[in-house]
Amino acid sequence: MDQDSTAHGNKKEGESGPSAAPAEKDLSPGEAPKEGLKKEYVIDIFRDWCKGCGICAEFCPKKCLKMNPAGEPEVIDAKGCTGCGWCELHCPDFAICVRELAAKKAAEEVD
């Protein structure tokens, strides 16, 4: 193999190398692993701390939260949560927490 093709990562016919393997490190944050597992999240709302400002529900990018008639936020779509943490970061009262659940497949293998 000449130096030019080595420097540019070009391979000659029949060669294999590290770039032939799938790149699992190229996952973006919040992206599910290639095994088909989807990350799931729990949204905890601390009612004693919440003053009902509605910031979490108004700006949730996936609309996982809504304000109920009593003026309190409630989780309406936990499965749709991507774990971005926007609600947690912008809550002025630190009344909301987003936690990642353990993968279901991993939990089933333990049994």
The 8 nearest C-alpha neighbors of each residue, nearest first, counted from 0:
[[1, 2, 4, 5, 11, 10, 3, 9],
 [0, 2, 3, 4, 5, 6, 11, 9],
 [1, 3, 5, 4, 6, 0, 7, 8],
 [2, 4, 6, 5, 1, 7, 9, 0],
 [3, 5, 9, 7, 6, 2, 1, 8],
 [6, 4, 2, 8, 3, 7, 9, 1],
 [5, 7, 3, 4, 8, 2, 9, 1],
 [8, 6, 4, 5, 9, 3, 2, 10],
 [7, 9, 5, 6, 4, 10, 18, 3],
 [10, 8, 4, 7, 5, 11, 6, 3],
 [11, 9, 14, 8, 12, 4, 5, 15],
 [10, 12, 14, 13, 9, 0, 4, 15],
 [11, 13, 14, 10, 15, 9, 0, 16],
 [12, 14, 11, 15, 10, 16, 19, 9],
 [15, 13, 12, 11, 10, 16, 19, 9],
 [16, 14, 19, 13, 17, 10, 18, 12],
 [15, 17, 18, 19, 14, 20, 10, 8],
 [16, 18, 19, 20, 15, 21, 22, 8],
 [17, 19, 20, 16, 21, 15, 22, 8],
 [18, 20, 17, 16, 15, 21, 22, 14],
 [21, 19, 18, 17, 22, 16, 23, 15],
 [22, 20, 23, 19, 18, 24, 17, 25],
 [21, 23, 24, 25, 20, 18, 26, 19],
 [24, 22, 25, 21, 26, 33, 32, 20],
 [23, 25, 22, 26, 27, 21, 32, 33],
 [24, 26, 23, 22, 27, 21, 28, 30],
 [27, 25, 24, 30, 23, 28, 32, 31],
 [26, 28, 30, 29, 25, 24, 31, 32],
 [29, 27, 30, 26, 31, 83, 82, 81],
 [28, 30, 81, 27, 31, 82, 83, 38],
 [31, 29, 27, 28, 26, 32, 38, 37],
 [32, 30, 37, 36, 38, 29, 33, 35],
 [31, 33, 34, 36, 35, 30, 37, 26],
 [32, 34, 35, 31, 36, 23, 26, 30],
 [35, 33, 32, 36, 31, 37, 104, 23],
 [34, 36, 33, 32, 37, 31, 104, 38],
 [37, 35, 34, 31, 32, 38, 102, 104],
 [38, 36, 31, 39, 35, 32, 102, 30],
 [37, 39, 31, 36, 102, 40, 99, 100],
 [40, 38, 100, 99, 37, 78, 41, 80],
 [39, 41, 99, 100, 98, 82, 80, 97],
 [42, 40, 98, 97, 43, 99, 77, 100],
 [41, 43, 97, 96, 40, 44, 98, 77],
 [44, 42, 96, 95, 41, 97, 45, 98],
 [45, 43, 95, 94, 46, 42, 96, 49],
 [44, 46, 94, 47, 48, 95, 49, 43],
 [47, 45, 49, 48, 44, 94, 50, 71],
 [48, 46, 45, 49, 94, 50, 44, 92],
 [47, 49, 94, 46, 45, 92, 50, 93],
 [50, 48, 46, 94, 51, 47, 92, 45],
 [49, 51, 52, 48, 92, 71, 46, 47],
 [52, 50, 71, 53, 49, 70, 72, 66],
 [51, 53, 54, 50, 49, 55, 70, 71],
 [54, 52, 56, 55, 51, 57, 66, 72],
 [53, 55, 57, 56, 52, 58, 90, 89],
 [54, 56, 86, 53, 57, 58, 59, 90],
 [57, 55, 64, 65, 53, 59, 54, 58],
 [58, 56, 54, 55, 53, 59, 65, 62],
 [57, 59, 56, 55, 60, 54, 86, 62],
 [60, 58, 62, 61, 56, 55, 57, 86],
 [59, 61, 62, 58, 63, 85, 83, 57],
 [60, 62, 63, 59, 79, 80, 81, 64],
 [63, 61, 59, 64, 60, 56, 65, 76],
 [64, 62, 76, 75, 61, 74, 77, 80],
 [65, 63, 74, 56, 62, 75, 73, 72],
 [66, 64, 56, 72, 73, 67, 74, 75],
 [65, 67, 72, 71, 70, 73, 56, 53],
 [66, 68, 70, 69, 71, 72, 65, 73],
 [69, 67, 70, 66, 71, 72, 65, 73],
 [68, 70, 67, 71, 66, 72, 51, 73],
 [71, 69, 68, 67, 66, 51, 72, 53],
 [72, 70, 51, 66, 67, 69, 73, 68],
 [73, 71, 66, 65, 67, 64, 56, 53],
 [74, 72, 64, 65, 66, 75, 71, 67],
 [73, 75, 64, 63, 76, 77, 65, 72],
 [74, 76, 63, 64, 73, 77, 65, 62],
 [77, 75, 63, 78, 79, 74, 64, 80],
 [76, 78, 80, 79, 63, 74, 75, 41],
 [79, 77, 76, 80, 39, 40, 63, 81],
 [78, 80, 77, 76, 81, 63, 61, 62],
 [81, 79, 77, 78, 82, 63, 40, 61],
 [82, 80, 83, 29, 79, 40, 39, 61],
 [81, 83, 84, 80, 40, 97, 29, 99],
 [82, 84, 81, 85, 29, 80, 86, 97],
 [85, 83, 87, 82, 86, 88, 97, 96],
 [84, 86, 88, 87, 83, 89, 59, 55],
 [87, 85, 55, 89, 84, 88, 90, 59],
 [86, 88, 84, 95, 96, 85, 90, 89],
 [89, 87, 85, 86, 90, 84, 93, 91],
 [88, 90, 86, 87, 91, 85, 55, 54],
 [89, 91, 93, 92, 87, 88, 86, 94],
 [90, 92, 93, 89, 94, 88, 54, 52],
 [91, 93, 94, 90, 48, 49, 50, 95],
 [94, 92, 90, 95, 91, 87, 48, 96],
 [93, 95, 45, 92, 48, 49, 44, 90],
 [96, 94, 44, 87, 43, 93, 45, 97],
 [95, 97, 43, 87, 42, 98, 44, 94],
 [98, 96, 42, 41, 84, 43, 82, 40],
 [99, 97, 41, 40, 100, 96, 42, 82],
 [98, 100, 40, 39, 41, 101, 97, 38],
 [101, 99, 40, 39, 102, 98, 41, 38],
 [100, 102, 103, 99, 106, 105, 39, 38],
 [103, 101, 105, 104, 100, 38, 106, 36],
 [104, 102, 106, 105, 107, 101, 36, 100],
 [103, 105, 107, 106, 102, 108, 36, 101],
 [104, 106, 108, 103, 102, 107, 109, 101],
 [105, 107, 103, 104, 109, 108, 102, 101],
 [106, 108, 104, 109, 105, 110, 103, 102],
 [109, 107, 105, 106, 110, 104, 103, 102],
 [108, 110, 107, 106, 105, 104, 103, 102],
 [109, 108, 107, 106, 105, 104, 103, 102]]
